[in-house]
Amino acid sequence: MIDGTMQDYPLTLDKFLRHAAKWHPRAQVATAREGGAIERIGYADMQSRALAITSLLAGFGVQPGDRVATLAWNSQPHVESWYAVMGIGAVCHTLNPRLTAAQLGAMAAQSEAKLLVASADLLPLARNIAERASGIERILVIDGHVDDAGCAGVPVTPLEPLIATAPGGAIWGDFAETAPSGLCFTSGTTGAPKGVSYTHRACFLHTLRCLQADVMAVRATDSVLVVVPMFHANAWGLPFTVPAAGAKLVLPGRYNDGASLARLIAAEQVTIGVAVPTVWLGLVEHLEVTGGELPSLQRIIVGGSPLAPALMARIEQRLGVTVQTSWGMTELSPSGTVAPPHDPARAATVSGRPAIGIDLLITDADGEPLAEQRETEGHLRVRGAAVIDRYFGHDEPATDPRGWFATGDLARIDTHGNLVITGRAKDLIKSGGEWINPAEIEAVVGALPEVSLAAVIGRTDAKWGERPVLLVEMCDGAISDEELLEPLRGRVAPWWIPDAVVRLDAMPLAPTGKIDKIRLRAEYGSA
């Protein structure tokens, strides 16, 4: 007897926009523009535009496997460009406009990008990148008008005027699901940036995982505000997840200040918002000053950096929302764990359980699994269908011989299976030959209602090698240095208590919204 078979249905990312266009054609994509204007388009019309862009890219010589870089904000044309590039088997290399031209040029040169799609206001930076990456043959401009297209150098072509007269005939998905779809370089906050290649299959499975009820739980009736940038870590997969559900996709452009987000949330009746904690802090501070409510907003999903318990309580009380904490990284496509929206164990320090498709392991410093996997701190490793196997351009695998990827995080898994990140291995401070974990100090100080953000770094010390220094950004209320340090007594070892407190008007943030500890160490780490 011959076994039956199932249909060959490659898991390629173009299918998400195709699904949304066919079954949710009038569900909208809304983009904030200058002056408070909002542009809206339905999924069916957006698919037509994306297919037109694909035919234009083919006319410019883009073939499957070629890299097309983007330097753009979260906008409808950027999403269209993603699908246009990925739909024909080319690779979308997202560039972070908050980095320098030298850094971005080196990344684009390494990826051998053929074209660069750039927002109009980023054209000067795009030109500088193209000067450093000789493979870039043309800059395609989106999100605005261009008045210097005739300048010398790499040709600059406004994309919008070409869409209406595009030749058409583009076909999506005629390639293997294992083909690369995207490329993103790590932020480099703990070392030199490395390229992470995403595949269609990995991102497809990642999307299905994010759609689960105990993960992001996006429904067709939702309006999802994607503040997490499209130029970083796949925008947490949301340009795929939201169309897959047929939900409204709301994009802030380059405007993520509290006032702009408040207007956008109200206008688009946003139900779910996704961003790093500092974005929500800005929104809360704006509403505390100006007043007003955002009754449509039900949930926000935070990640990228630790969330202080006091800030989580402040957000939930002022916005009337449920906060879902999460943990992930570029190498995980990027979602690792998300706290379920209705979990009674939900807390600022808890990052949720892994959903099907990803597994966690706690090891010692040498990568050997700890005998007790619950309630024991160790080094976190992961593996799964959307976890990196090898960095872009590297010959050696990024995993150990058993297929586990070392995240660089210190963590424990509680009795309920929830992940608790306890620090970064590279952030540990060695004082007098003993280790101090800054994350434990930050968690205690960050819980104080007077503290907005807290960071601990090691400062060079002639006697001890390193000693901890506490840096804080305060919110309402004035308390002394002693009152900042007092909660640590009895909670951490006496020799862990920082030697000094530095008050900052504004905590420096890395391009991805995390606290920039490299800059803090450079400015405050010397004796």
C-alpha positions as CSV (number, residue, x, y, z in Angstrom):
1,M,0.0,0.0,0.0
2,I,1.3,3.4,-0.9
3,D,1.1,6.2,1.7
4,G,-0.9,9.3,0.9
5,T,0.7,12.7,0.7
6,M,0.0,16.3,1.5
7,Q,0.2,19.2,-0.8
8,D,3.5,21.0,-1.3
9,Y,2.9,24.4,0.2
10,P,6.1,26.3,0.7
11,L,6.1,28.5,3.8
12,T,7.0,31.7,2.1
13,L,6.3,35.2,3.6
14,D,4.4,36.6,0.6
15,K,1.5,34.4,1.6
16,F,0.7,36.6,4.6
17,L,0.0,39.6,2.5
18,R,-1.8,37.5,-0.1
19,H,-4.0,36.1,2.7
20,A,-4.8,39.6,4.1
21,A,-5.5,41.0,0.6
22,K,-8.0,38.1,-0.2
23,W,-9.8,37.7,3.1
24,H,-9.3,41.1,4.8
25,P,-9.0,43.4,1.8
26,R,-10.5,46.5,3.5
27,A,-8.6,46.1,6.8
28,Q,-6.3,49.1,6.9
29,V,-2.6,50.0,7.1
30,A,-2.4,53.5,8.7
31,T,0.8,55.6,8.6
32,A,1.4,58.8,10.6
33,R,2.8,61.7,8.6
34,E,4.1,65.1,9.4
35,G,1.7,67.6,11.0
36,G,-0.6,64.8,12.4
37,A,-1.8,63.6,9.0
38,I,-2.6,59.9,8.6
39,E,-2.4,57.9,5.3
40,R,-4.5,54.8,5.1
41,I,-4.7,51.9,2.6
42,G,-6.4,48.5,2.5
43,Y,-4.5,45.3,2.3
44,A,-5.8,44.5,-1.3
45,D,-4.5,47.8,-2.6
46,M,-1.2,47.5,-0.7
47,Q,-0.6,44.1,-2.3
48,S,-1.2,45.6,-5.7
49,R,1.4,48.3,-5.0
50,A,3.9,45.8,-3.6
51,L,3.6,43.6,-6.7
52,A,4.2,46.7,-8.8
53,I,7.3,47.5,-6.8
54,T,8.5,43.9,-7.4
55,S,8.2,44.4,-11.1
56,L,10.2,47.6,-10.8
57,L,12.9,45.9,-8.8
58,A,13.2,43.2,-11.5
59,G,13.6,46.0,-14.0
60,F,16.5,47.3,-12.0
61,G,18.1,43.9,-12.2
62,V,17.2,42.4,-8.8
63,Q,17.2,38.6,-8.8
64,P,16.5,35.9,-6.2
65,G,19.3,36.0,-3.6
66,D,20.3,39.6,-4.2
67,R,20.3,41.9,-1.2
68,V,18.2,45.1,-1.2
69,A,18.9,47.4,1.7
70,T,16.3,49.6,3.3
71,L,16.9,52.7,5.4
72,A,13.4,53.8,6.4
73,W,11.0,54.4,9.2
74,N,7.9,52.3,10.0
75,S,5.6,53.3,7.1
76,Q,3.3,51.8,4.5
77,P,5.9,52.1,1.7
78,H,8.5,50.4,3.9
79,V,6.2,47.4,4.5
80,E,5.4,47.3,0.7
81,S,9.2,47.2,0.0
82,W,9.6,44.3,2.4
83,Y,7.0,42.2,0.6
84,A,8.2,43.4,-2.8
85,V,11.8,42.3,-2.1
86,M,11.0,39.1,-0.2
87,G,8.3,38.0,-2.6
88,I,10.7,37.3,-5.4
89,G,13.3,35.6,-3.2
90,A,15.6,38.6,-2.8
91,V,16.9,39.5,0.7
92,C,15.7,42.6,2.6
93,H,18.7,44.0,4.5
94,T,17.3,46.5,7.1
95,L,19.6,49.3,8.1
96,N,19.3,51.3,11.4
97,P,19.3,55.0,10.7
98,R,20.4,55.7,14.2
99,L,23.8,54.3,13.5
100,T,26.6,56.2,11.7
101,A,27.3,56.2,7.9
102,A,30.5,54.4,8.5
103,Q,28.8,51.6,10.4
104,L,26.0,51.2,8.0
105,G,28.3,51.5,5.0
106,A,30.3,48.6,6.3
107,M,27.2,46.5,6.8
108,A,25.9,47.2,3.3
109,A,29.3,46.5,1.8
110,Q,29.4,43.2,3.7
111,S,25.9,42.2,2.5
112,E,26.8,43.3,-1.1
113,A,23.5,45.2,-1.3
114,K,22.5,46.0,-4.8
115,L,19.9,48.7,-4.2
116,L,19.0,51.0,-1.2
117,V,15.4,52.0,-0.4
118,A,15.5,55.1,1.8
119,S,13.0,57.5,3.4
120,A,13.3,60.9,1.8
121,D,14.4,62.6,5.0
122,L,17.2,60.0,5.2
123,L,18.6,60.6,1.7
124,P,21.8,62.4,2.9
125,L,22.6,59.4,5.1
126,A,21.7,57.1,2.3
127,R,24.2,58.9,0.0
128,N,26.9,58.5,2.6
129,I,26.2,54.8,2.9
130,A,26.3,54.3,-0.9
131,E,29.7,56.0,-1.0
132,R,31.0,53.4,1.3
133,A,29.2,50.4,-0.2
134,S,30.3,50.2,-3.9
135,G,27.8,47.5,-4.7
136,I,24.8,49.9,-4.3
137,E,23.8,50.8,-7.9
138,R,20.7,53.0,-7.1
139,I,18.8,54.7,-4.3
140,L,15.0,54.4,-4.4
141,V,13.3,57.1,-2.3
142,I,10.0,56.5,-0.4
143,D,8.1,58.5,2.2
144,G,8.4,61.9,0.6
145,H,9.7,64.1,-2.2
146,V,13.2,64.4,-3.5
147,D,14.6,67.7,-4.8
148,D,18.2,66.7,-5.4
149,A,17.8,63.6,-7.6
150,G,20.2,65.2,-10.1
151,C,23.1,65.3,-7.8
152,A,26.3,63.5,-8.8
153,G,27.0,60.0,-7.4
154,V,24.7,57.0,-7.2
155,P,21.4,57.6,-9.1
156,V,18.5,58.6,-6.9
157,T,15.0,57.5,-8.1
158,P,11.7,58.5,-6.4
159,L,9.7,55.2,-6.2
160,E,6.2,56.6,-5.9
161,P,5.9,58.1,-9.5
162,L,6.9,54.7,-11.0
163,I,4.4,52.5,-9.2
164,A,1.4,53.6,-11.4
165,T,3.2,52.8,-14.6
166,A,5.1,49.7,-13.4
167,P,5.2,46.9,-16.0
168,G,3.4,44.4,-13.8
169,G,3.5,40.6,-14.2
170,A,5.4,40.0,-11.0
171,I,5.2,36.5,-9.5
172,W,5.8,35.9,-5.8
173,G,6.9,32.7,-4.1
174,D,8.6,30.7,-6.8
175,F,11.5,29.6,-4.6
176,A,12.3,27.3,-1.7
177,E,10.9,28.1,1.8
178,T,14.5,27.7,3.1
179,A,15.7,30.7,1.0
180,P,16.9,33.7,3.0
181,S,14.3,36.5,3.4
182,G,15.9,39.1,5.6
183,L,19.2,40.3,7.0
184,C,19.7,42.3,10.2
185,F,22.9,43.1,12.0
186,T,22.9,42.9,15.8
187,S,23.0,46.2,17.7
188,G,26.6,45.7,18.8
189,T,25.8,46.8,22.3
190,T,28.0,44.0,23.7
191,G,30.5,43.5,20.8
192,A,31.0,44.0,17.0
193,P,27.7,43.8,15.1
194,K,27.1,40.4,13.3
195,G,24.6,39.7,10.5
196,V,21.7,37.4,11.2
197,S,20.0,35.9,8.1
198,Y,16.3,35.1,8.4
199,T,14.7,32.5,6.2
200,H,11.1,32.3,4.9
201,R,10.4,29.1,6.7
202,A,11.8,30.3,10.0
203,C,9.8,33.6,9.9
204,F,6.6,31.8,8.8
205,L,6.9,29.5,11.8
206,H,7.8,32.4,14.1
207,T,4.6,34.2,12.9
208,L,2.4,31.2,13.7
209,R,4.0,31.0,17.2
210,C,3.4,34.8,17.8
211,L,-0.3,34.4,16.8
212,Q,-1.0,32.0,19.7
213,A,-3.4,33.1,22.4
214,D,-0.8,32.9,25.1
215,V,1.8,34.9,23.0
216,M,0.8,38.1,21.1
217,A,-2.8,36.9,20.5
218,V,-3.5,39.2,17.6
219,R,-7.1,39.0,16.3
220,A,-8.7,40.4,13.1
221,T,-10.6,42.9,15.3
222,D,-7.4,44.4,16.7
223,S,-5.6,47.6,15.7
224,V,-1.9,47.1,16.3
225,L,0.5,50.0,16.8
226,V,4.0,48.8,15.8
227,V,6.5,51.3,17.3
228,V,9.3,48.7,17.5
229,P,11.3,49.7,14.5
230,M,11.2,47.8,11.2
231,F,15.0,48.3,10.9
232,H,15.7,46.2,14.0
233,A,15.1,42.5,14.6
234,N,12.4,41.9,12.1
235,A,10.2,44.5,13.9
236,W,9.5,41.6,16.2
237,G,7.8,39.8,13.3
238,L,4.8,42.2,13.3
239,P,4.7,43.1,9.6
240,F,4.0,39.4,9.1
241,T,1.9,38.7,12.2
242,V,-0.6,41.6,11.8
243,P,-1.5,40.9,8.2
244,A,-1.7,37.1,8.9
245,A,-4.5,37.9,11.4
246,G,-6.1,40.4,9.2
247,A,-5.8,43.1,11.8
248,K,-5.2,46.8,11.3
249,L,-1.5,47.7,11.1
250,V,-0.7,51.2,12.5
251,L,2.7,52.7,11.8
252,P,4.1,55.8,13.5
253,G,6.6,56.8,10.8
254,R,9.4,58.6,12.6
255,Y,7.1,60.1,15.3
256,N,7.3,58.1,18.5
257,D,7.1,60.9,21.1
258,G,4.3,60.8,23.6
259,A,2.1,63.5,22.0
260,S,2.3,61.9,18.5
261,L,1.6,58.4,19.8
262,A,-1.4,59.7,21.9
263,R,-2.9,61.3,18.8
264,L,-2.3,58.2,16.7
265,I,-3.7,55.7,19.2
266,A,-6.8,57.8,19.6
267,A,-7.3,58.3,15.8
268,E,-6.8,54.6,14.9
269,Q,-8.5,53.1,18.0
270,V,-5.4,51.1,18.8
271,T,-6.0,48.0,20.9
272,I,-2.4,46.6,21.1
273,G,0.9,48.6,21.2
274,V,4.3,47.1,20.9
275,A,7.5,49.0,21.9
276,V,10.4,49.2,24.3
277,P,9.7,50.5,27.8
278,T,11.1,54.0,27.2
279,V,8.5,54.6,24.5
280,W,5.6,53.9,27.0
281,L,7.3,56.0,29.6
282,G,7.2,58.9,27.2
283,L,3.5,58.4,26.5
284,V,2.6,58.2,30.2
285,E,4.6,61.3,31.0
286,H,2.8,63.2,28.2
287,L,-0.6,62.1,29.5
288,E,0.3,63.0,33.1
289,V,1.1,66.5,32.0
290,T,-1.7,67.1,29.5
291,G,-4.4,64.8,30.7
292,G,-6.6,62.7,28.4
293,E,-7.5,59.0,28.2
294,L,-6.9,56.3,25.6
295,P,-9.8,53.9,26.2
296,S,-9.3,51.7,23.1
297,L,-5.8,50.6,24.3
298,Q,-6.1,47.2,26.0
299,R,-2.6,45.6,25.9
300,I,1.0,46.7,25.4
301,I,3.9,44.3,24.7
302,V,7.3,45.4,25.9
303,G,10.7,44.0,25.3
304,G,14.2,45.0,24.4
305,S,15.3,46.0,27.9
306,P,14.3,45.2,31.5
307,L,11.1,46.7,32.8
308,A,11.1,48.2,36.3
309,P,8.2,47.0,38.5
310,A,7.4,50.6,39.4
311,L,7.3,51.6,35.7
312,M,5.1,48.6,34.8
313,A,2.6,49.6,37.6
314,R,2.7,53.2,36.4
315,I,1.9,52.3,32.8
316,E,-0.9,50.0,33.7
317,Q,-2.5,52.4,36.1
318,R,-2.3,55.4,33.9
319,L,-3.2,53.7,30.6
320,G,-5.6,51.1,32.0
321,V,-3.8,48.4,30.1
322,T,-2.3,44.9,30.6
323,V,1.5,44.9,30.1
324,Q,3.0,41.8,28.6
325,T,6.7,41.5,29.2
326,S,8.8,39.5,26.7
327,W,12.3,38.4,25.9
328,G,14.0,37.9,22.6
329,M,17.0,38.9,20.5
330,T,17.9,39.4,16.9
331,E,19.2,35.8,16.6
332,L,15.8,34.5,17.6
333,S,13.9,36.2,14.7
334,P,13.4,37.7,17.5
335,S,10.8,36.4,19.9
336,G,11.8,34.0,22.6
337,T,9.2,34.2,25.3
338,V,6.1,36.4,25.9
339,A,4.1,36.6,29.2
340,P,0.5,35.5,28.5
341,P,-1.9,38.4,28.8
342,H,-4.0,36.8,31.5
343,D,-1.3,34.9,33.5
344,P,-1.7,35.4,37.2
345,A,2.1,35.1,37.5
346,R,2.6,38.1,35.2
347,A,5.2,40.5,36.7
348,A,7.8,43.0,35.4
349,T,10.6,40.5,36.2
350,V,9.0,37.6,34.4
351,S,9.3,37.2,30.6
352,G,6.9,34.3,30.1
353,R,7.1,30.7,29.0
354,P,8.4,29.6,25.6
355,A,5.7,28.6,23.1
356,I,6.0,25.5,20.9
357,G,8.9,25.8,18.5
358,I,11.5,27.1,20.8
359,D,13.3,25.5,23.8
360,L,15.4,26.8,26.7
361,L,18.3,25.4,28.6
362,I,20.2,26.6,31.7
363,T,23.9,25.7,31.7
364,D,27.0,26.5,33.6
365,A,29.7,28.8,32.2
366,D,31.1,25.9,30.1
367,G,27.8,25.1,28.5
368,E,27.1,22.0,30.5
369,P,23.4,21.6,31.5
370,L,22.7,22.3,35.1
371,A,21.2,19.2,36.9
372,E,18.4,21.4,38.3
373,Q,16.7,23.4,35.6
374,R,14.2,25.1,37.8
375,E,15.0,28.0,40.2
376,T,18.7,27.8,39.5
377,E,20.6,30.7,37.9
378,G,22.8,29.9,35.0
379,H,23.7,30.8,31.4
380,L,20.7,30.7,29.0
381,R,20.9,28.7,25.7
382,V,18.1,28.3,23.1
383,R,17.3,26.3,20.1
384,G,14.3,26.2,17.7
385,A,13.0,26.6,14.2
386,A,13.6,30.4,14.2
387,V,17.0,30.4,16.1
388,I,20.2,31.3,14.3
389,D,22.5,28.4,13.1
390,R,25.3,30.5,11.6
391,Y,26.0,34.2,11.3
392,F,26.1,35.9,7.9
393,G,29.5,35.5,6.3
394,H,30.8,33.1,9.0
395,D,32.0,29.6,8.3
396,E,31.7,28.3,11.9
397,P,28.3,27.6,13.4
398,A,26.9,29.9,16.1
399,T,25.7,26.9,18.1
400,D,27.4,24.3,20.3
401,P,27.7,20.7,19.0
402,R,24.2,19.9,20.4
403,G,22.6,22.8,18.5
404,W,22.1,25.2,21.4
405,F,22.8,28.9,20.9
406,A,24.4,30.7,23.8
407,T,22.4,34.0,24.3
408,G,24.9,35.7,26.7
409,D,22.1,36.1,29.2
410,L,22.0,35.0,32.8
411,A,18.7,33.5,33.7
412,R,16.6,31.1,35.7
413,I,13.3,29.3,35.0
414,D,10.8,29.5,37.9
415,T,8.6,26.6,39.1
416,H,5.9,27.6,36.6
417,G,8.2,27.5,33.7
418,N,8.5,31.3,33.3
419,L,11.8,32.7,32.2
420,V,13.4,35.3,34.5
421,I,16.4,37.2,32.9
422,T,18.8,38.0,35.8
423,G,21.5,39.8,33.8
424,R,24.0,39.8,31.0
425,A,27.1,37.7,31.4
426,K,29.2,40.5,29.9
427,D,27.7,43.1,32.3
428,L,29.0,41.3,35.4
429,I,31.3,43.3,37.6
430,K,34.4,41.6,39.1
431,S,35.3,43.2,42.4
432,G,38.0,41.7,44.5
433,G,37.8,38.5,42.6
434,E,34.1,38.1,43.2
435,W,31.2,38.7,40.8
436,I,28.5,41.3,41.2
437,N,25.3,41.1,39.0
438,P,24.2,44.6,38.1
439,A,20.7,43.4,37.1
440,E,19.9,42.5,40.7
441,I,20.8,46.0,41.9
442,E,18.9,47.6,39.0
443,A,15.8,45.6,39.8
444,V,15.7,46.8,43.4
445,V,16.4,50.5,42.7
446,G,14.2,50.5,39.6
447,A,11.3,49.4,41.7
448,L,11.3,52.8,43.6
449,P,8.5,55.0,42.4
450,E,10.9,58.0,42.2
451,V,13.1,56.2,39.7
452,S,12.4,56.2,35.9
453,L,15.5,54.3,34.8
454,A,18.4,52.7,36.6
455,A,21.7,51.2,35.4
456,V,24.8,49.8,37.2
457,I,28.2,49.7,35.7
458,G,31.7,48.8,36.9
459,R,34.2,51.6,37.6
460,T,37.9,50.9,37.6
461,D,39.2,50.7,41.1
462,A,42.9,50.5,42.1
463,K,42.2,48.2,45.1
464,W,39.3,46.0,44.0
465,G,39.7,46.1,40.2
466,E,36.1,47.2,39.7
467,R,33.4,48.8,41.9
468,P,29.8,49.3,41.1
469,V,28.4,52.8,40.3
470,L,24.6,53.4,40.2
471,L,23.3,55.8,37.5
472,V,19.7,56.9,37.7
473,E,17.2,59.0,35.8
474,M,14.6,60.3,38.3
475,C,10.9,61.0,37.8
476,D,8.7,62.8,40.3
477,G,9.9,63.1,43.9
478,A,13.3,64.0,45.4
479,I,15.1,61.4,47.5
480,S,18.7,61.4,48.7
481,D,21.4,59.0,47.5
482,E,21.1,57.2,50.8
483,E,17.4,56.6,50.2
484,L,18.2,55.2,46.8
485,L,20.7,52.8,48.2
486,E,18.8,51.8,51.4
487,P,16.5,49.3,49.8
488,L,19.6,47.3,48.8
489,R,20.6,46.6,52.3
490,G,19.6,43.1,53.3
491,R,18.6,42.4,49.7
492,V,22.1,42.1,48.2
493,A,25.5,41.5,49.8
494,P,26.9,44.6,51.5
495,W,29.9,44.7,49.2
496,W,27.5,44.8,46.2
497,I,26.2,48.2,47.2
498,P,27.4,50.9,44.7
499,D,30.1,53.2,45.8
500,A,28.6,56.2,44.1
501,V,25.3,57.5,42.7
502,V,25.2,59.5,39.5
503,R,22.0,61.3,38.6
504,L,21.4,61.9,34.9
505,D,18.9,64.3,33.2
506,A,18.4,61.6,30.6
507,M,19.6,58.1,30.5
508,P,21.6,57.5,27.2
509,L,19.8,55.0,25.0
510,A,21.3,52.8,22.3
511,P,19.8,52.9,18.8
512,T,17.4,50.0,19.7
513,G,16.0,51.8,22.7
514,K,18.0,49.9,25.3
515,I,20.1,51.7,28.0
516,D,23.5,52.3,26.3
517,K,25.9,50.7,28.8
518,I,28.8,51.0,26.4
519,R,28.4,54.8,26.5
520,L,27.9,54.8,30.3
521,R,31.1,52.7,30.8
522,A,33.0,55.1,28.5
523,E,31.8,58.2,30.4
524,Y,31.6,57.0,34.0
525,G,33.7,53.8,34.1
526,S,37.1,55.3,34.7
527,A,38.7,55.7,38.1
